[in-house]
């Protein structure tokens, strides 16, 4: 399996999801507070998939 760096857009979306997940965990935000773990997991999974699939 050849790994490649994700595109900038994909990387920034994953970082945004991760930051929202962390903010939802440490700051009382009613909109994302309940799904903070899933946002963080989704951001990490997006980075893993983008690294494994070329051109994502």
mmCIF entry with sequence, helices, sheets and N, C-alpha, C, O atoms, coordinates in Angstrom:
data_MODEL
# 
_entry.id   MODEL 
# 
_entity.id                         1 
_entity.type                       polymer 
_entity.pdbx_number_of_molecules   1 
# 
_entity_poly.entity_id                      1 
_entity_poly.type                           'polypeptide(L)' 
_entity_poly.nstd_linkage                   no 
_entity_poly.nstd_monomer                   no 
_entity_poly.pdbx_seq_one_letter_code       
;(UNK)(UNK)(UNK)(UNK)(UNK)(UNK)(UNK)(UNK)(UNK)(UNK)(UNK)(UNK)(UNK)(UNK)(UNK)(UNK)
(UNK)(UNK)(UNK)(UNK)(UNK)(UNK)(UNK)(UNK)(UNK)(UNK)(UNK)(UNK)(UNK)(UNK)(UNK)(UNK)
(UNK)(UNK)(UNK)(UNK)(UNK)(UNK)(UNK)(UNK)(UNK)(UNK)(UNK)(UNK)(UNK)(UNK)(UNK)(UNK)
(UNK)(UNK)(UNK)(UNK)(UNK)(UNK)(UNK)(UNK)
;
_entity_poly.pdbx_seq_one_letter_code_can   XXXXXXXXXXXXXXXXXXXXXXXXXXXXXXXXXXXXXXXXXXXXXXXXXXXXXXXX 
_entity_poly.pdbx_strand_id                 A 
# 
loop_
_entity_poly_seq.entity_id 
_entity_poly_seq.num 
_entity_poly_seq.mon_id 
_entity_poly_seq.hetero 
1 1  UNK n 
1 2  UNK n 
1 3  UNK n 
1 4  UNK n 
1 5  UNK n 
1 6  UNK n 
1 7  UNK n 
1 8  UNK n 
1 9  UNK n 
1 10 UNK n 
1 11 UNK n 
1 12 UNK n 
1 13 UNK n 
1 14 UNK n 
1 15 UNK n 
1 16 UNK n 
1 17 UNK n 
1 18 UNK n 
1 19 UNK n 
1 20 UNK n 
1 21 UNK n 
1 22 UNK n 
1 23 UNK n 
1 24 UNK n 
1 25 UNK n 
1 26 UNK n 
1 27 UNK n 
1 28 UNK n 
1 29 UNK n 
1 30 UNK n 
1 31 UNK n 
1 32 UNK n 
1 33 UNK n 
1 34 UNK n 
1 35 UNK n 
1 36 UNK n 
1 37 UNK n 
1 38 UNK n 
1 39 UNK n 
1 40 UNK n 
1 41 UNK n 
1 42 UNK n 
1 43 UNK n 
1 44 UNK n 
1 45 UNK n 
1 46 UNK n 
1 47 UNK n 
1 48 UNK n 
1 49 UNK n 
1 50 UNK n 
1 51 UNK n 
1 52 UNK n 
1 53 UNK n 
1 54 UNK n 
1 55 UNK n 
1 56 UNK n 
# 
_struct_asym.id          A 
_struct_asym.entity_id   1 
# 
loop_
_struct_conf.conf_type_id 
_struct_conf.id 
_struct_conf.pdbx_PDB_helix_id 
_struct_conf.beg_label_comp_id 
_struct_conf.beg_label_asym_id 
_struct_conf.beg_label_seq_id 
_struct_conf.pdbx_beg_PDB_ins_code 
_struct_conf.end_label_comp_id 
_struct_conf.end_label_asym_id 
_struct_conf.end_label_seq_id 
_struct_conf.pdbx_end_PDB_ins_code 
_struct_conf.beg_auth_comp_id 
_struct_conf.beg_auth_asym_id 
_struct_conf.beg_auth_seq_id 
_struct_conf.end_auth_comp_id 
_struct_conf.end_auth_asym_id 
_struct_conf.end_auth_seq_id 
_struct_conf.pdbx_PDB_helix_class 
_struct_conf.details 
_struct_conf.pdbx_PDB_helix_length 
HELX_P HELX_P1 AA1 UNK A 8  ? UNK A 26 ? UNK A 8  UNK A 26 1 ? 19 
HELX_P HELX_P2 AA2 UNK A 36 ? UNK A 52 ? UNK A 36 UNK A 52 1 ? 17 
# 
_struct_conf_type.id          HELX_P 
_struct_conf_type.criteria    ? 
_struct_conf_type.reference   ? 
# 
loop_
_atom_site.group_PDB 
_atom_site.id 
_atom_site.type_symbol 
_atom_site.label_atom_id 
_atom_site.label_alt_id 
_atom_site.label_comp_id 
_atom_site.label_asym_id 
_atom_site.label_entity_id 
_atom_site.label_seq_id 
_atom_site.pdbx_PDB_ins_code 
_atom_site.Cartn_x 
_atom_site.Cartn_y 
_atom_site.Cartn_z 
_atom_site.occupancy 
_atom_site.B_iso_or_equiv 
_atom_site.pdbx_formal_charge 
_atom_site.auth_seq_id 
_atom_site.auth_comp_id 
_atom_site.auth_asym_id 
_atom_site.auth_atom_id 
_atom_site.pdbx_PDB_model_num 
ATOM 1   N N  . UNK A 1 1  ? 0.839   -1.163 0.000  1.00 0.00 ? 1  UNK A N  1 
ATOM 2   C CA . UNK A 1 1  ? 0.000   0.000  0.000  1.00 0.00 ? 1  UNK A CA 1 
ATOM 3   C C  . UNK A 1 1  ? 0.894   1.238  0.000  1.00 0.00 ? 1  UNK A C  1 
ATOM 4   O O  . UNK A 1 1  ? 1.761   1.400  0.859  1.00 0.00 ? 1  UNK A O  1 
ATOM 5   N N  . UNK A 1 2  ? 0.663   2.102  -0.977 1.00 0.00 ? 2  UNK A N  1 
ATOM 6   C CA . UNK A 1 2  ? 1.404   3.359  -1.056 1.00 0.00 ? 2  UNK A CA 1 
ATOM 7   C C  . UNK A 1 2  ? 0.621   4.455  -0.355 1.00 0.00 ? 2  UNK A C  1 
ATOM 8   O O  . UNK A 1 2  ? -0.556  4.671  -0.643 1.00 0.00 ? 2  UNK A O  1 
ATOM 9   N N  . UNK A 1 3  ? 1.275   5.141  0.561  1.00 0.00 ? 3  UNK A N  1 
ATOM 10  C CA . UNK A 1 3  ? 0.640   6.238  1.276  1.00 0.00 ? 3  UNK A CA 1 
ATOM 11  C C  . UNK A 1 3  ? 1.023   7.555  0.635  1.00 0.00 ? 3  UNK A C  1 
ATOM 12  O O  . UNK A 1 3  ? 2.141   7.720  0.147  1.00 0.00 ? 3  UNK A O  1 
ATOM 13  N N  . UNK A 1 4  ? 0.084   8.497  0.640  1.00 0.00 ? 4  UNK A N  1 
ATOM 14  C CA . UNK A 1 4  ? 0.361   9.808  0.070  1.00 0.00 ? 4  UNK A CA 1 
ATOM 15  C C  . UNK A 1 4  ? -0.201  10.878 0.991  1.00 0.00 ? 4  UNK A C  1 
ATOM 16  O O  . UNK A 1 4  ? -1.106  10.624 1.786  1.00 0.00 ? 4  UNK A O  1 
ATOM 17  N N  . UNK A 1 5  ? 0.343   12.060 0.871  1.00 0.00 ? 5  UNK A N  1 
ATOM 18  C CA . UNK A 1 5  ? -0.137  13.171 1.692  1.00 0.00 ? 5  UNK A CA 1 
ATOM 19  C C  . UNK A 1 5  ? -1.515  13.604 1.208  1.00 0.00 ? 5  UNK A C  1 
ATOM 20  O O  . UNK A 1 5  ? -1.765  13.642 0.003  1.00 0.00 ? 5  UNK A O  1 
ATOM 21  N N  . UNK A 1 6  ? -2.410  13.930 2.138  1.00 0.00 ? 6  UNK A N  1 
ATOM 22  C CA . UNK A 1 6  ? -3.731  14.409 1.718  1.00 0.00 ? 6  UNK A CA 1 
ATOM 23  C C  . UNK A 1 6  ? -3.641  15.811 1.128  1.00 0.00 ? 6  UNK A C  1 
ATOM 24  O O  . UNK A 1 6  ? -2.682  16.540 1.377  1.00 0.00 ? 6  UNK A O  1 
ATOM 25  N N  . UNK A 1 7  ? -4.641  16.174 0.353  1.00 0.00 ? 7  UNK A N  1 
ATOM 26  C CA . UNK A 1 7  ? -4.676  17.524 -0.208 1.00 0.00 ? 7  UNK A CA 1 
ATOM 27  C C  . UNK A 1 7  ? -4.902  18.533 0.913  1.00 0.00 ? 7  UNK A C  1 
ATOM 28  O O  . UNK A 1 7  ? -5.370  18.185 1.997  1.00 0.00 ? 7  UNK A O  1 
ATOM 29  N N  . UNK A 1 8  ? -4.567  19.770 0.635  1.00 0.00 ? 8  UNK A N  1 
ATOM 30  C CA . UNK A 1 8  ? -4.694  20.820 1.647  1.00 0.00 ? 8  UNK A CA 1 
ATOM 31  C C  . UNK A 1 8  ? -6.130  20.990 2.127  1.00 0.00 ? 8  UNK A C  1 
ATOM 32  O O  . UNK A 1 8  ? -6.365  21.168 3.322  1.00 0.00 ? 8  UNK A O  1 
ATOM 33  N N  . UNK A 1 9  ? -7.079  20.938 1.219  1.00 0.00 ? 9  UNK A N  1 
ATOM 34  C CA . UNK A 1 9  ? -8.488  21.105 1.602  1.00 0.00 ? 9  UNK A CA 1 
ATOM 35  C C  . UNK A 1 9  ? -8.917  19.994 2.541  1.00 0.00 ? 9  UNK A C  1 
ATOM 36  O O  . UNK A 1 9  ? -9.581  20.253 3.544  1.00 0.00 ? 9  UNK A O  1 
ATOM 37  N N  . UNK A 1 10 ? -8.550  18.767 2.233  1.00 0.00 ? 10 UNK A N  1 
ATOM 38  C CA . UNK A 1 10 ? -8.909  17.634 3.074  1.00 0.00 ? 10 UNK A CA 1 
ATOM 39  C C  . UNK A 1 10 ? -8.258  17.755 4.443  1.00 0.00 ? 10 UNK A C  1 
ATOM 40  O O  . UNK A 1 10 ? -8.882  17.468 5.465  1.00 0.00 ? 10 UNK A O  1 
ATOM 41  N N  . UNK A 1 11 ? -7.007  18.181 4.456  1.00 0.00 ? 11 UNK A N  1 
ATOM 42  C CA . UNK A 1 11 ? -6.304  18.335 5.727  1.00 0.00 ? 11 UNK A CA 1 
ATOM 43  C C  . UNK A 1 11 ? -6.959  19.397 6.591  1.00 0.00 ? 11 UNK A C  1 
ATOM 44  O O  . UNK A 1 11 ? -7.132  19.191 7.792  1.00 0.00 ? 11 UNK A O  1 
ATOM 45  N N  . UNK A 1 12 ? -7.327  20.529 6.004  1.00 0.00 ? 12 UNK A N  1 
ATOM 46  C CA . UNK A 1 12 ? -7.956  21.610 6.771  1.00 0.00 ? 12 UNK A CA 1 
ATOM 47  C C  . UNK A 1 12 ? -9.335  21.215 7.284  1.00 0.00 ? 12 UNK A C  1 
ATOM 48  O O  . UNK A 1 12 ? -9.712  21.603 8.390  1.00 0.00 ? 12 UNK A O  1 
ATOM 49  N N  . UNK A 1 13 ? -10.092 20.455 6.505  1.00 0.00 ? 13 UNK A N  1 
ATOM 50  C CA . UNK A 1 13 ? -11.389 19.974 6.981  1.00 0.00 ? 13 UNK A CA 1 
ATOM 51  C C  . UNK A 1 13 ? -11.200 19.044 8.172  1.00 0.00 ? 13 UNK A C  1 
ATOM 52  O O  . UNK A 1 13 ? -11.946 19.132 9.147  1.00 0.00 ? 13 UNK A O  1 
ATOM 53  N N  . UNK A 1 14 ? -10.218 18.158 8.105  1.00 0.00 ? 14 UNK A N  1 
ATOM 54  C CA . UNK A 1 14 ? -9.948  17.251 9.220  1.00 0.00 ? 14 UNK A CA 1 
ATOM 55  C C  . UNK A 1 14 ? -9.493  18.019 10.453 1.00 0.00 ? 14 UNK A C  1 
ATOM 56  O O  . UNK A 1 14 ? -9.891  17.683 11.568 1.00 0.00 ? 14 UNK A O  1 
ATOM 57  N N  . UNK A 1 15 ? -8.671  19.037 10.273 1.00 0.00 ? 15 UNK A N  1 
ATOM 58  C CA . UNK A 1 15 ? -8.220  19.855 11.407 1.00 0.00 ? 15 UNK A CA 1 
ATOM 59  C C  . UNK A 1 15 ? -9.408  20.607 12.011 1.00 0.00 ? 15 UNK A C  1 
ATOM 60  O O  . UNK A 1 15 ? -9.526  20.687 13.234 1.00 0.00 ? 15 UNK A O  1 
ATOM 61  N N  . UNK A 1 16 ? -10.276 21.150 11.184 1.00 0.00 ? 16 UNK A N  1 
ATOM 62  C CA . UNK A 1 16 ? -11.457 21.855 11.675 1.00 0.00 ? 16 UNK A CA 1 
ATOM 63  C C  . UNK A 1 16 ? -12.360 20.927 12.480 1.00 0.00 ? 16 UNK A C  1 
ATOM 64  O O  . UNK A 1 16 ? -12.850 21.308 13.543 1.00 0.00 ? 16 UNK A O  1 
ATOM 65  N N  . UNK A 1 17 ? -12.585 19.712 11.981 1.00 0.00 ? 17 UNK A N  1 
ATOM 66  C CA . UNK A 1 17 ? -13.386 18.742 12.725 1.00 0.00 ? 17 UNK A CA 1 
ATOM 67  C C  . UNK A 1 17 ? -12.737 18.396 14.060 1.00 0.00 ? 17 UNK A C  1 
ATOM 68  O O  . UNK A 1 17 ? -13.421 18.282 15.076 1.00 0.00 ? 17 UNK A O  1 
ATOM 69  N N  . UNK A 1 18 ? -11.425 18.232 14.055 1.00 0.00 ? 18 UNK A N  1 
ATOM 70  C CA . UNK A 1 18 ? -10.722 17.928 15.292 1.00 0.00 ? 18 UNK A CA 1 
ATOM 71  C C  . UNK A 1 18 ? -10.793 19.059 16.302 1.00 0.00 ? 18 UNK A C  1 
ATOM 72  O O  . UNK A 1 18 ? -11.003 18.816 17.491 1.00 0.00 ? 18 UNK A O  1 
ATOM 73  N N  . UNK A 1 19 ? -10.620 20.289 15.845 1.00 0.00 ? 19 UNK A N  1 
ATOM 74  C CA . UNK A 1 19 ? -10.693 21.443 16.743 1.00 0.00 ? 19 UNK A CA 1 
ATOM 75  C C  . UNK A 1 19 ? -12.104 21.604 17.298 1.00 0.00 ? 19 UNK A C  1 
ATOM 76  O O  . UNK A 1 19 ? -12.271 21.893 18.483 1.00 0.00 ? 19 UNK A O  1 
ATOM 77  N N  . UNK A 1 20 ? -13.118 21.420 16.459 1.00 0.00 ? 20 UNK A N  1 
ATOM 78  C CA . UNK A 1 20 ? -14.495 21.486 16.946 1.00 0.00 ? 20 UNK A CA 1 
ATOM 79  C C  . UNK A 1 20 ? -14.772 20.394 17.969 1.00 0.00 ? 20 UNK A C  1 
ATOM 80  O O  . UNK A 1 20 ? -15.486 20.620 18.946 1.00 0.00 ? 20 UNK A O  1 
ATOM 81  N N  . UNK A 1 21 ? -14.209 19.211 17.745 1.00 0.00 ? 21 UNK A N  1 
ATOM 82  C CA . UNK A 1 21 ? -14.371 18.132 18.713 1.00 0.00 ? 21 UNK A CA 1 
ATOM 83  C C  . UNK A 1 21 ? -13.711 18.443 20.038 1.00 0.00 ? 21 UNK A C  1 
ATOM 84  O O  . UNK A 1 21 ? -14.276 18.159 21.094 1.00 0.00 ? 21 UNK A O  1 
ATOM 85  N N  . UNK A 1 22 ? -12.535 19.015 19.998 1.00 0.00 ? 22 UNK A N  1 
ATOM 86  C CA . UNK A 1 22 ? -11.855 19.390 21.236 1.00 0.00 ? 22 UNK A CA 1 
ATOM 87  C C  . UNK A 1 22 ? -12.571 20.539 21.947 1.00 0.00 ? 22 UNK A C  1 
ATOM 88  O O  . UNK A 1 22 ? -12.716 20.521 23.169 1.00 0.00 ? 22 UNK A O  1 
ATOM 89  N N  . UNK A 1 23 ? -13.014 21.526 21.189 1.00 0.00 ? 23 UNK A N  1 
ATOM 90  C CA . UNK A 1 23 ? -13.750 22.631 21.795 1.00 0.00 ? 23 UNK A CA 1 
ATOM 91  C C  . UNK A 1 23 ? -15.042 22.149 22.444 1.00 0.00 ? 23 UNK A C  1 
ATOM 92  O O  . UNK A 1 23 ? -15.396 22.588 23.538 1.00 0.00 ? 23 UNK A O  1 
ATOM 93  N N  . UNK A 1 24 ? -15.734 21.254 21.773 1.00 0.00 ? 24 UNK A N  1 
ATOM 94  C CA . UNK A 1 24 ? -16.970 20.724 22.328 1.00 0.00 ? 24 UNK A CA 1 
ATOM 95  C C  . UNK A 1 24 ? -16.749 19.931 23.598 1.00 0.00 ? 24 UNK A C  1 
ATOM 96  O O  . UNK A 1 24 ? -17.654 19.814 24.425 1.00 0.00 ? 24 UNK A O  1 
ATOM 97  N N  . UNK A 1 25 ? -15.568 19.392 23.758 1.00 0.00 ? 25 UNK A N  1 
ATOM 98  C CA . UNK A 1 25 ? -15.263 18.616 24.957 1.00 0.00 ? 25 UNK A CA 1 
ATOM 99  C C  . UNK A 1 25 ? -14.876 19.511 26.131 1.00 0.00 ? 25 UNK A C  1 
ATOM 100 O O  . UNK A 1 25 ? -15.264 19.237 27.267 1.00 0.00 ? 25 UNK A O  1 
ATOM 101 N N  . UNK A 1 26 ? -14.129 20.559 25.881 1.00 0.00 ? 26 UNK A N  1 
ATOM 102 C CA . UNK A 1 26 ? -13.604 21.388 26.965 1.00 0.00 ? 26 UNK A CA 1 
ATOM 103 C C  . UNK A 1 26 ? -14.409 22.656 27.233 1.00 0.00 ? 26 UNK A C  1 
ATOM 104 O O  . UNK A 1 26 ? -14.309 23.226 28.320 1.00 0.00 ? 26 UNK A O  1 
ATOM 105 N N  . UNK A 1 27 ? -15.199 23.103 26.271 1.00 0.00 ? 27 UNK A N  1 
ATOM 106 C CA . UNK A 1 27 ? -16.008 24.310 26.420 1.00 0.00 ? 27 UNK A CA 1 
ATOM 107 C C  . UNK A 1 27 ? -17.468 23.908 26.269 1.00 0.00 ? 27 UNK A C  1 
ATOM 108 O O  . UNK A 1 27 ? -17.805 23.096 25.407 1.00 0.00 ? 27 UNK A O  1 
ATOM 109 N N  . UNK A 1 28 ? -18.322 24.465 27.089 1.00 0.00 ? 28 UNK A N  1 
ATOM 110 C CA . UNK A 1 28 ? -19.741 24.106 27.056 1.00 0.00 ? 28 UNK A CA 1 
ATOM 111 C C  . UNK A 1 28 ? -20.421 24.751 25.845 1.00 0.00 ? 28 UNK A C  1 
ATOM 112 O O  . UNK A 1 28 ? -20.945 25.861 25.930 1.00 0.00 ? 28 UNK A O  1 
ATOM 113 N N  . UNK A 1 29 ? -20.401 24.041 24.731 1.00 0.00 ? 29 UNK A N  1 
ATOM 114 C CA . UNK A 1 29 ? -21.089 24.488 23.525 1.00 0.00 ? 29 UNK A CA 1 
ATOM 115 C C  . UNK A 1 29 ? -22.291 23.575 23.303 1.00 0.00 ? 29 UNK A C  1 
ATOM 116 O O  . UNK A 1 29 ? -22.107 22.384 23.054 1.00 0.00 ? 29 UNK A O  1 
ATOM 117 N N  . UNK A 1 30 ? -23.500 24.089 23.385 1.00 0.00 ? 30 UNK A N  1 
ATOM 118 C CA . UNK A 1 30 ? -24.675 23.219 23.307 1.00 0.00 ? 30 UNK A CA 1 
ATOM 119 C C  . UNK A 1 30 ? -24.856 22.550 21.946 1.00 0.00 ? 30 UNK A C  1 
ATOM 120 O O  . UNK A 1 30 ? -25.437 21.468 21.868 1.00 0.00 ? 30 UNK A O  1 
ATOM 121 N N  . UNK A 1 31 ? -24.376 23.166 20.889 1.00 0.00 ? 31 UNK A N  1 
ATOM 122 C CA . UNK A 1 31 ? -24.598 22.610 19.550 1.00 0.00 ? 31 UNK A CA 1 
ATOM 123 C C  . UNK A 1 31 ? -23.733 21.381 19.305 1.00 0.00 ? 31 UNK A C  1 
ATOM 124 O O  . UNK A 1 31 ? -24.217 20.388 18.762 1.00 0.00 ? 31 UNK A O  1 
ATOM 125 N N  . UNK A 1 32 ? -22.473 21.428 19.693 1.00 0.00 ? 32 UNK A N  1 
ATOM 126 C CA . UNK A 1 32 ? -21.562 20.322 19.390 1.00 0.00 ? 32 UNK A CA 1 
ATOM 127 C C  . UNK A 1 32 ? -21.093 19.570 20.627 1.00 0.00 ? 32 UNK A C  1 
ATOM 128 O O  . UNK A 1 32 ? -20.256 18.674 20.520 1.00 0.00 ? 32 UNK A O  1 
ATOM 129 N N  . UNK A 1 33 ? -21.614 19.915 21.792 1.00 0.00 ? 33 UNK A N  1 
ATOM 130 C CA . UNK A 1 33 ? -21.160 19.288 23.030 1.00 0.00 ? 33 UNK A CA 1 
ATOM 131 C C  . UNK A 1 33 ? -21.401 17.786 23.070 1.00 0.00 ? 33 UNK A C  1 
ATOM 132 O O  . UNK A 1 33 ? -20.548 17.034 23.541 1.00 0.00 ? 33 UNK A O  1 
ATOM 133 N N  . UNK A 1 34 ? -22.547 17.347 22.585 1.00 0.00 ? 34 UNK A N  1 
ATOM 134 C CA . UNK A 1 34 ? -22.883 15.929 22.642 1.00 0.00 ? 34 UNK A CA 1 
ATOM 135 C C  . UNK A 1 34 ? -22.180 15.076 21.607 1.00 0.00 ? 34 UNK A C  1 
ATOM 136 O O  . UNK A 1 34 ? -22.083 13.859 21.762 1.00 0.00 ? 34 UNK A O  1 
ATOM 137 N N  . UNK A 1 35 ? -21.691 15.703 20.557 1.00 0.00 ? 35 UNK A N  1 
ATOM 138 C CA . UNK A 1 35 ? -21.053 14.914 19.496 1.00 0.00 ? 35 UNK A CA 1 
ATOM 139 C C  . UNK A 1 35 ? -19.572 15.243 19.345 1.00 0.00 ? 35 UNK A C  1 
ATOM 140 O O  . UNK A 1 35 ? -19.000 15.033 18.276 1.00 0.00 ? 35 UNK A O  1 
ATOM 141 N N  . UNK A 1 36 ? -18.952 15.752 20.391 1.00 0.00 ? 36 UNK A N  1 
ATOM 142 C CA . UNK A 1 36 ? -17.549 16.154 20.297 1.00 0.00 ? 36 UNK A CA 1 
ATOM 143 C C  . UNK A 1 36 ? -16.632 14.966 20.020 1.00 0.00 ? 36 UNK A C  1 
ATOM 144 O O  . UNK A 1 36 ? -15.688 15.078 19.238 1.00 0.00 ? 36 UNK A O  1 
ATOM 145 N N  . UNK A 1 37 ? -16.908 13.833 20.657 1.00 0.00 ? 37 UNK A N  1 
ATOM 146 C CA . UNK A 1 37 ? -16.086 12.644 20.409 1.00 0.00 ? 37 UNK A CA 1 
ATOM 147 C C  . UNK A 1 37 ? -16.184 12.213 18.958 1.00 0.00 ? 37 UNK A C  1 
ATOM 148 O O  . UNK A 1 37 ? -15.179 11.850 18.346 1.00 0.00 ? 37 UNK A O  1 
ATOM 149 N N  . UNK A 1 38 ? -17.391 12.250 18.401 1.00 0.00 ? 38 UNK A N  1 
ATOM 150 C CA . UNK A 1 38 ? -17.583 11.798 17.025 1.00 0.00 ? 38 UNK A CA 1 
ATOM 151 C C  . UNK A 1 38 ? -16.955 12.757 16.024 1.00 0.00 ? 38 UNK A C  1 
ATOM 152 O O  . UNK A 1 38 ? -16.477 12.322 14.977 1.00 0.00 ? 38 UNK A O  1 
ATOM 153 N N  . UNK A 1 39 ? -16.946 14.046 16.322 1.00 0.00 ? 39 UNK A N  1 
ATOM 154 C CA . UNK A 1 39 ? -16.266 14.997 15.442 1.00 0.00 ? 39 UNK A CA 1 
ATOM 155 C C  . UNK A 1 39 ? -14.770 14.747 15.429 1.00 0.00 ? 39 UNK A C  1 
ATOM 156 O O  . UNK A 1 39 ? -14.138 14.777 14.373 1.00 0.00 ? 39 UNK A O  1 
ATOM 157 N N  . UNK A 1 40 ? -14.202 14.502 16.602 1.00 0.00 ? 40 UNK A N  1 
ATOM 158 C CA . UNK A 1 40 ? -12.774 14.222 16.686 1.00 0.00 ? 40 UNK A CA 1 
ATOM 159 C C  . UNK A 1 40 ? -12.434 12.919 15.968 1.00 0.00 ? 40 UNK A C  1 
ATOM 160 O O  . UNK A 1 40 ? -11.437 12.844 15.250 1.00 0.00 ? 40 UNK A O  1 
ATOM 161 N N  . UNK A 1 41 ? -13.253 11.907 16.160 1.00 0.00 ? 41 UNK A N  1 
ATOM 162 C CA . UNK A 1 41 ? -13.038 10.623 15.489 1.00 0.00 ? 41 UNK A CA 1 
ATOM 163 C C  . UNK A 1 41 ? -13.179 10.760 13.977 1.00 0.00 ? 41 UNK A C  1 
ATOM 164 O O  . UNK A 1 41 ? -12.399 10.173 13.227 1.00 0.00 ? 41 UNK A O  1 
ATOM 165 N N  . UNK A 1 42 ? -14.158 11.525 13.527 1.00 0.00 ? 42 UNK A N  1 
ATOM 166 C CA . UNK A 1 42 ? -14.362 11.730 12.098 1.00 0.00 ? 42 UNK A CA 1 
ATOM 167 C C  . UNK A 1 42 ? -13.182 12.466 11.468 1.00 0.00 ? 42 UNK A C  1 
ATOM 168 O O  . UNK A 1 42 ? -12.768 12.131 10.359 1.00 0.00 ? 42 UNK A O  1 
ATOM 169 N N  . UNK A 1 43 ? -12.642 13.459 12.158 1.00 0.00 ? 43 UNK A N  1 
ATOM 170 C CA . UNK A 1 43 ? -11.475 14.171 11.646 1.00 0.00 ? 43 UNK A CA 1 
ATOM 171 C C  . UNK A 1 43 ? -10.263 13.256 11.516 1.00 0.00 ? 43 UNK A C  1 
ATOM 172 O O  . UNK A 1 43 ? -9.540  13.311 10.521 1.00 0.00 ? 43 UNK A O  1 
ATOM 173 N N  . UNK A 1 44 ? -10.045 12.420 12.521 1.00 0.00 ? 44 UNK A N  1 
ATOM 174 C CA . UNK A 1 44 ? -8.921  11.490 12.462 1.00 0.00 ? 44 UNK A CA 1 
ATOM 175 C C  . UNK A 1 44 ? -9.128  10.444 11.365 1.00 0.00 ? 44 UNK A C  1 
ATOM 176 O O  . UNK A 1 44 ? -8.193  10.115 10.636 1.00 0.00 ? 44 UNK A O  1 
ATOM 177 N N  . UNK A 1 45 ? -10.345 9.924  11.249 1.00 0.00 ? 45 UNK A N  1 
ATOM 178 C CA . UNK A 1 45 ? -10.639 8.931  10.210 1.00 0.00 ? 45 UNK A CA 1 
ATOM 179 C C  . UNK A 1 45 ? -10.481 9.531  8.816  1.00 0.00 ? 45 UNK A C  1 
ATOM 180 O O  . UNK A 1 45 ? -10.015 8.858  7.896  1.00 0.00 ? 45 UNK A O  1 
ATOM 181 N N  . UNK A 1 46 ? -10.869 10.794 8.659  1.00 0.00 ? 46 UNK A N  1 
ATOM 182 C CA . UNK A 1 46 ? -10.698 11.458 7.369  1.00 0.00 ? 46 UNK A CA 1 
ATOM 183 C C  . UNK A 1 46 ? -9.221  11.563 7.006  1.00 0.00 ? 46 UNK A C  1 
ATOM 184 O O  . UNK A 1 46 ? -8.855  11.363 5.848  1.00 0.00 ? 46 UNK A O  1 
ATOM 185 N N  . UNK A 1 47 ? -8.373  11.873 7.972  1.00 0.00 ? 47 UNK A N  1 
ATOM 186 C CA . UNK A 1 47 ? -6.933  11.923 7.696  1.00 0.00 ? 47 UNK A CA 1 
ATOM 187 C C  . UNK A 1 47 ? -6.378  10.555 7.316  1.00 0.00 ? 47 UNK A C  1 
ATOM 188 O O  . UNK A 1 47 ? -5.552  10.446 6.410  1.00 0.00 ? 47 UNK A O  1 
ATOM 189 N N  . UNK A 1 48 ? -6.829  9.519  8.002  1.00 0.00 ? 48 UNK A N  1 
ATOM 190 C CA . UNK A 1 48 ? -6.354  8.163  7.691  1.00 0.00 ? 48 UNK A CA 1 
ATOM 191 C C  . UNK A 1 48 ? -6.778  7.759  6.278  1.00 0.00 ? 48 UNK A C  1 
ATOM 192 O O  . UNK A 1 48 ? -5.966  7.253  5.504  1.00 0.00 ? 48 UNK A O  1 
ATOM 193 N N  . UNK A 1 49 ? -8.042  7.981  5.950  1.00 0.00 ? 49 UNK A N  1 
ATOM 194 C CA . UNK A 1 49 ? -8.541  7.608  4.610  1.00 0.00 ? 49 UNK A CA 1 
ATOM 195 C C  . UNK A 1 49 ? -7.870  8.438  3.532  1.00 0.00 ? 49 UNK A C  1 
ATOM 196 O O  . UNK A 1 49 ? -7.524  7.908  2.476  1.00 0.00 ? 49 UNK A O  1 
ATOM 197 N N  . UNK A 1 50 ? -7.677  9.732  3.774  1.00 0.00 ? 50 UNK A N  1 
ATOM 198 C CA . UNK A 1 50 ? -7.027  10.593 2.775  1.00 0.00 ? 50 UNK A CA 1 
ATOM 199 C C  . UNK A 1 50 ? -5.570  10.221 2.574  1.00 0.00 ? 50 UNK A C  1 
ATOM 200 O O  . UNK A 1 50 ? -5.023  10.429 1.490  1.00 0.00 ? 50 UNK A O  1 
ATOM 201 N N  . UNK A 1 51 ? -4.935  9.677  3.593  1.00 0.00 ? 51 UNK A N  1 
ATOM 202 C CA . UNK A 1 51 ? -3.553  9.229  3.430  1.00 0.00 ? 51 UNK A CA 1 
ATOM 203 C C  . UNK A 1 51 ? -3.479  7.924  2.656  1.00 0.00 ? 51 UNK A C  1 
ATOM 204 O O  . UNK A 1 51 ? -2.526  7.697  1.912  1.00 0.00 ? 51 UNK A O  1 
ATOM 205 N N  . UNK A 1 52 ? -4.476  7.066  2.825  1.00 0.00 ? 52 UNK A N  1 
ATOM 206 C CA . UNK A 1 52 ? -4.468  5.762  2.172  1.00 0.00 ? 52 UNK A CA 1 
ATOM 207 C C  . UNK A 1 52 ? -4.925  5.841  0.721  1.00 0.00 ? 52 UNK A C  1 
ATOM 208 O O  . UNK A 1 52 ? -4.476  5.043  -0.102 1.00 0.00 ? 52 UNK A O  1 
ATOM 209 N N  . UNK A 1 53 ? -5.807  6.783  0.386  1.00 0.00 ? 53 UNK A N  1 
ATOM 210 C CA . UNK A 1 53 ? -6.344  6.899  -0.980 1.00 0.00 ? 53 UNK A CA 1 
ATOM 211 C C  . UNK A 1 53 ? -5.645  8.053  -1.682 1.00 0.00 ? 53 UNK A C  1 
ATOM 212 O O  . UNK A 1 53 ? -5.625  9.176  -1.176 1.00 0.00 ? 53 UNK A O  1 
ATOM 213 N N  . UNK A 1 54 ? -5.085  7.780  -2.822 1.00 0.00 ? 54 UNK A N  1 
ATOM 214 C CA . UNK A 1 54 ? -4.351  8.802  -3.574 1.00 0.00 ? 54 UNK A CA 1 
ATOM 215 C C  . UNK A 1 54 ? -5.319  9.800  -4.203 1.00 0.00 ? 54 UNK A C  1 
ATOM 216 O O  . UNK A 1 54 ? -6.305  9.405  -4.825 1.00 0.00 ? 54 UNK A O  1 
ATOM 217 N N  . UNK A 1 55 ? -5.040  11.073 -4.045 1.00 0.00 ? 55 UNK A N  1 
ATOM 218 C CA . UNK A 1 55 ? -5.832  12.118 -4.672 1.00 0.00 ? 55 UNK A CA 1 
ATOM 219 C C  . UNK A 1 55 ? -7.000  12.610 -3.839 1.00 0.00 ? 55 UNK A C  1 
ATOM 220 O O  . UNK A 1 55 ? -7.837  13.357 -4.345 1.00 0.00 ? 55 UNK A O  1 
ATOM 221 N N  . UNK A 1 56 ? -7.083  12.218 -2.584 1.00 0.00 ? 56 UNK A N  1 
ATOM 222 C CA . UNK A 1 56 ? -8.201  12.672 -1.745 1.00 0.00 ? 56 UNK A CA 1 
ATOM 223 C C  . UNK A 1 56 ? -7.784  13.801 -0.855 1.00 0.00 ? 56 UNK A C  1 
ATOM 224 O O  . UNK A 1 56 ? -8.595  14.309 -0.081 1.00 0.00 ? 56 UNK A O  1 
# 
